[in-house]
Each structure stands twice: as C-alpha cells, then as structure tokens.
Amino acid sequence: MEVASIKNLNSLIEYQEKSVVSKTLIDKKVGTVTLFAFDKDQGLSEHTTPFDALVYIFDGEAEITISGKPYHLKKDQMLIMPANDPHALRAIEKYKMMLIMIKSD
C-alpha cells in the first residue's frame, strides 16, 4: 500500500462467500494493522495473543467474546481486546473490521 495516500477502508477488502478474508496494511516489529471481512456466520475460534489489540468495525455486525463475555458491535464501534485474554469473533451479519495490534509496552 502506498504511504501518504487517501484510501476508503471499505474499498480495500471485499467479502467472499462463506469465508474470512484478511489483508495486512502495516506489518512492523512493533505492531500490525490488518483488515478482515467476515461473511455471515463465519468467525475465528477462541484464541489468545500476547499483545493488546484494538478492533474497529467499519461495516456490519459482530459478536466478540472475551474471557467468556460476549460483546455485540456494530458499524463505527470499537473494542480493545486485552493481551492474553481468550477471545473469539463471529459474524452476526457480514462485517468488516480493522485490527490494530500493538506489540510493545
């Protein structure tokens, strides 16, 4: 991706039927920025990461479960997932999100 260019998040990633699509925008030693597009009823099973992560929903509707507690997110909402807490993601409706992971303290 070009640096210092204006982009529309929705146009950078497309939905695919019965799939989860990802596109890394920034991949640095200290963190990453990745876009995801989840078709309805698709998700990521419970897992942990050693780093804090910010999720921003820019289209659709998702359920994110952190340490067993579900959070319902819609377009233009965000959530911080704490490091080492188990979390899972599921598409209530198809949705797109940006994941920003910070890898340093």
Residue pairs with C-beta under 8 A, 6 or more apart in sequence:
1 7
1 25
9 35
9 58
9 96
9 98
10 58
10 59
10 96
12 23
12 25
12 35
13 21
13 22
13 23
13 35
13 36
13 37
13 96
14 21
14 37
15 21
15 37
15 38
15 39
15 94
15 96
16 37
16 39
17 39
18 39
18 42
19 39
19 42
20 36
20 37
20 38
20 39
20 42
20 43
20 44
21 36
21 37
22 34
22 35
22 36
22 37
23 34
23 35
23 36
24 32
24 33
24 34
25 33
25 34
25 35
26 32
26 33
29 103
30 102
30 103
30 104
31 51
31 100
31 101
31 102
31 103
31 104
32 99
32 100
32 101
32 103
33 98
33 99
33 100
33 101
34 98
34 99
34 101
35 96
35 97
35 98
35 99
36 96
36 97
36 98
36 99
37 94
37 95
37 96
38 60
38 62
38 89
38 90
38 91
38 94
38 95
38 96
38 97
39 91
39 94
40 91
40 92
40 93
40 94
41 90
41 91
42 90
42 91
43 88
43 89
43 90
43 91
44 88
44 89
45 88
46 65
46 86
46 87
46 88
47 86
47 87
47 88
48 84
48 85
48 86
48 87
49 81
49 83
49 84
49 101
50 83
50 84
51 83
51 101
51 102
51 103
52 80
52 81
52 82
52 83
52 101
52 102
53 80
53 81
53 83
53 99
53 100
53 101
53 102
54 78
54 79
54 80
54 81
54 99
54 100
54 101
54 102
55 64
55 73
55 78
55 79
55 80
55 81
55 89
55 97
55 98
55 99
56 77
56 78
56 97
56 98
56 100
57 73
57 74
57 75
57 76
57 77
57 78
57 95
57 96
57 97
58 75
58 76
58 96
58 97
58 98
59 75
59 94
59 95
59 96
60 74
60 75
60 91
60 92
60 93
60 94
60 95
60 96
61 72
61 73
61 74
61 75
61 91
61 92
61 93
61 95
62 72
62 73
62 89
62 90
62 91
62 92
62 95
62 97
63 70
63 71
63 72
63 73
63 89
63 90
63 92
64 70
64 71
64 73
64 79
64 81
64 87
64 88
64 89
64 90
65 71
65 87
65 88
65 89
65 90
66 79
66 81
66 82
66 85
66 86
66 87
67 85
67 86
67 87
68 86
71 79
72 92
73 79
75 95
81 87
